[in-house]
Amino acid sequence: MEKPEWSMDDFEIGKYIGEGKFGKVYLAREKQSGYVVALKVTFKAKLDKYRFHAHLRREIEIQHGLDHPNVLRLFAWFHDAERVVLVLEYAARGELYKLLRTVRRFSERTAATYVASLAGALAYCHKKQVIHRDIKPENLLLDIEGRLKIADFGWAVRSNAKRHTLCGTIDYLAPEMIEKKAHDHAVDNWTLGILCYEFLYGSPPFEAAEQDDTLRRIVKVDLSFPTTPYVSADAKDLICKLLVKDSNKRLSLDDIMKHPWIVKNADPSGSCSYSLSLRDLV
Ligand SMILES: CCc1cccc(CC)c1NC(=O)n1cc2c(c1)/C(=N\C(=O)c1ccc(N3CCN(C)CC3)cc1)N=N2
């Protein structure tokens, strides 16, 4: 997909897919190859208004440098007089959180497959000195085979220096980010524990009516497992080894891949042709 300079004329624009704070996403087909992509269009006027150039530039630099089966590809980008356009991989099954809300919670096999995919993608990002910092169901997409894709590197940073910026939805924030201590890639490991809990129980572990209560529960690691739905001891063991206050004591991404629950339940292909098992329907 490399060529001197792309323009909107190279694409047939398809249906509107969705929008975020700064951009609208459209399905599109590249005319020469017929390749289907997602075009994320941001108007420069909006960038000026919110002084968002640096954020977008960082998103482009970081995501363009990543190439992993569970990271949404940024193939190219271009701009014209009024827009900046990102040419992104198309994830045909949409947002993972909508699937989670629809089916209420995932089976242990599906949850373990997604956790393993995330651990693999994050291990790759950390090796490339990148911390995503905003891993949450809303930023996870599914391709046509049901394979998980991490998207939206808007909050990602290079992890050479310790970071101090508070960002992201509070349910997924690690204690050290709330206590404004220096944080490193271990924040993504914490978030993986939050997601694993949410995949299995249908809501994040420290959810509370008031934001302050959630923050208090996070810094206290006030973790409890409801008696229903049934969740295996292995799954709870993994969650307890990730939701650890001391970021140095959290299970490493490599150890997650070797954890008995993952080894026993994760589908090595990474794809969950989502079959509703009877247990998921009760
Ligand atoms: C929307 C712009 C935005 C703002 C902030 C963060 C993000 C990343 C998630 C994004 N999205 C983004 O960058 N995106 C890059 C993308 C992308 C979003 C995408 N697909 C979809 O969003 C999508 C949604 C629903 C869908 N259907 C729903 C109904 N089903 C029955 C059939 C399938 C099928 C595809 N493919 N590449």
The ligand as an SDF file (V2000), in Angstrom:
LIG
                    3D

 37 41  0  0  0  0  0  0  0  0999 V2000
  -15.3400    5.6060   15.2350 C   0  0  0  0  0  0  0  0  0  0  0  0
  -13.9960    6.2500   15.2040 C   0  0  0  0  0  0  0  0  0  0  0  0
  -13.2110    5.8220   16.4020 C   0  0  0  0  0  0  0  0  0  0  0  0
  -13.0290    6.7330   17.4460 C   0  0  0  0  0  0  0  0  0  0  0  0
  -12.2790    6.3600   18.5650 C   0  0  0  0  0  0  0  0  0  0  0  0
  -11.7390    5.0810   18.6650 C   0  0  0  0  0  0  0  0  0  0  0  0
  -11.9270    4.1590   17.6290 C   0  0  0  0  0  0  0  0  0  0  0  0
  -11.3020    2.8100   17.7410 C   0  0  0  0  0  0  0  0  0  0  0  0
  -12.3150    1.8100   18.2130 C   0  0  0  0  0  0  0  0  0  0  0  0
  -12.6750    4.5110   16.5030 C   0  0  0  0  0  0  0  0  0  0  0  0
  -12.9150    3.5690   15.4710 N   0  0  0  0  0  0  0  0  0  0  0  0
  -11.9410    3.2860   14.5530 C   0  0  0  0  0  0  0  0  0  0  0  0
  -10.8840    3.9120   14.5340 O   0  0  0  0  0  0  0  0  0  0  0  0
  -12.2200    2.2410   13.6640 N   0  0  0  0  0  0  0  0  0  0  0  0
  -11.2990    1.7300   12.8030 C   0  0  0  0  0  0  0  0  0  0  0  0
  -11.8960    0.6810   12.1610 C   0  0  0  0  0  0  0  0  0  0  0  0
  -13.2110    0.5530   12.6030 C   0  0  0  0  0  0  0  0  0  0  0  0
  -13.3950    1.5420   13.5400 C   0  0  0  0  0  0  0  0  0  0  0  0
  -13.7590   -0.5540   11.9420 C   0  0  0  0  0  0  0  0  0  0  0  0
  -14.9760   -1.1370   11.9800 N   0  0  0  0  0  0  0  0  0  0  0  0
  -16.0370   -0.6660   12.7130 C   0  0  0  0  0  0  0  0  0  0  0  0
  -16.0330    0.3310   13.4340 O   0  0  0  0  0  0  0  0  0  0  0  0
  -17.3050   -1.4570   12.6000 C   0  0  0  0  0  0  0  0  0  0  0  0
  -18.3680   -1.1400   13.4460 C   0  0  0  0  0  0  0  0  0  0  0  0
  -19.5600   -1.8710   13.3820 C   0  0  0  0  0  0  0  0  0  0  0  0
  -19.7090   -2.9240   12.4620 C   0  0  0  0  0  0  0  0  0  0  0  0
  -20.9140   -3.6340   12.3590 N   0  0  0  0  0  0  0  0  0  0  0  0
  -21.8460   -3.4430   13.4880 C   0  0  0  0  0  0  0  0  0  0  0  0
  -23.1550   -4.1800   13.2500 C   0  0  0  0  0  0  0  0  0  0  0  0
  -22.9240   -5.6040   12.9420 N   0  0  0  0  0  0  0  0  0  0  0  0
  -24.1620   -6.3080   12.7840 C   0  0  0  0  0  0  0  0  0  0  0  0
  -22.0890   -5.7290   11.7460 C   0  0  0  0  0  0  0  0  0  0  0  0
  -20.7530   -5.0390   11.9280 C   0  0  0  0  0  0  0  0  0  0  0  0
  -18.6440   -3.2300   11.6120 C   0  0  0  0  0  0  0  0  0  0  0  0
  -17.4500   -2.4930   11.6790 C   0  0  0  0  0  0  0  0  0  0  0  0
  -12.7800   -1.0340   11.1430 N   0  0  0  0  0  0  0  0  0  0  0  0
  -11.6560   -0.2950   11.2780 N   0  0  0  0  0  0  0  0  0  0  0  0
  1  2  1  0
  2  3  1  0
  3  4  1  0
  3 10  2  0
  4  5  2  0
  5  6  1  0
  6  7  2  0
  7  8  1  0
  7 10  1  0
  8  9  1  0
 10 11  1  0
 11 12  1  0
 12 13  2  0
 12 14  1  0
 14 15  1  0
 14 18  1  0
 15 16  2  0
 16 17  1  0
 16 37  1  0
 17 18  2  0
 17 19  1  0
 19 20  2  0
 19 36  1  0
 20 21  1  0
 21 22  2  0
 21 23  1  0
 23 24  1  0
 23 35  2  0
 24 25  2  0
 25 26  1  0
 26 27  1  0
 26 34  2  0
 27 28  1  0
 27 33  1  0
 28 29  1  0
 29 30  1  0
 30 31  1  0
 30 32  1  0
 32 33  1  0
 34 35  1  0
 36 37  2  0
M  END
$$$$
